[in-house]
């Protein structure tokens, strides 16, 4: 039996109630990597493509560019990243992320 797929991939902040959280299994169609999420963090404004290519998905290696921020969530794959404080559709954030079934 095939898993469920989200019709719209939502990214959610850690401050949102559970039903408004993000899709639990997101992948990127550009780099074919799983999207990782760090609750109560946001990305530093200096983060760039090469940083993710070299450090994804290791939290300890990503930590220098993560900033603690209660209520925020930092998302990343190997080629893109975003930080959210509200529920946001991935396509509205110009991200090529899709639901990989759950």
C-alpha positions in Angstrom: 0.0 0.0 0.0 1.4 3.4 -1.0 2.0 6.0 1.6 0.2 9.3 1.8 1.6 12.3 0.0 1.0 16.0 0.9 -0.6 17.9 -1.9 1.1 21.1 -0.6 4.4 20.8 1.3 4.2 23.0 4.4 7.1 24.1 6.5 6.2 24.8 10.1 7.8 26.6 13.0 8.3 24.9 16.4 5.8 27.4 18.0 2.9 26.1 15.9 0.4 23.5 17.2 1.0 19.9 16.0 -1.7 19.9 13.3 0.0 22.9 11.7 3.5 21.4 11.6 5.3 20.6 8.5 5.3 17.6 6.2 7.3 14.9 8.1 9.2 13.6 5.0 10.4 16.2 2.6 12.9 15.8 -0.2 14.5 18.2 -2.6 14.0 17.6 -6.4 17.2 19.6 -7.2 19.8 17.8 -5.1 17.8 14.7 -4.3 18.5 14.9 -0.6 16.2 14.7 2.4 15.3 18.0 4.0 16.4 18.2 7.6 14.8 20.5 10.3 16.2 22.0 13.5 13.4 23.2 15.8 14.1 26.4 17.8 16.9 27.4 15.5 17.3 29.7 12.5 20.0 30.0 9.9 22.6 32.8 10.1 22.3 35.2 7.2 25.9 34.3 6.1 25.0 30.7 5.2 25.6 29.7 1.6 25.4 26.8 -0.9 28.9 25.5 -0.3 28.4 25.4 3.4 25.5 23.0 3.0 27.3 20.9 0.3 30.2 20.4 2.7 28.4 20.0 6.0 24.9 18.4 5.4 23.4 16.5 7.3 25.8 16.6 10.3 24.4 18.8 13.1 27.8 19.4 14.7 29.2 20.7 11.4 26.1 22.8 10.7 25.9 24.3 14.2 28.3 27.2 13.5 25.7 28.7 11.2 22.6 27.9 13.3 21.3 30.5 15.8 19.0 29.6 18.7 15.6 31.2 18.2 12.6 29.9 20.2 9.6 29.4 18.0 11.6 29.2 14.7 12.6 26.2 12.6 15.6 26.0 10.3 15.2 23.7 7.2 17.9 22.6 4.8 18.9 20.1 2.1 22.2 20.1 0.3 21.4 23.0 -1.9 18.8 25.2 -0.2 17.8 26.5 3.2 15.2 28.6 4.9 14.1 29.6 8.4 10.4 29.9 9.3 8.4 31.4 12.2 5.0 30.6 10.7 3.5 27.9 8.5 4.8 28.4 4.9 4.2 26.5 1.7 7.6 25.4 0.3 6.6 26.5 -3.2 5.8 30.0 -1.9 9.4 30.1 -0.5 10.8 29.2 -4.0 12.0 25.8 -2.8 12.0 22.7 -4.9 10.9 20.5 -2.1 8.3 17.7 -2.3 6.6 15.2 0.0 8.3 11.8 -0.2 5.3 9.9 1.2 4.6 9.1 4.8 
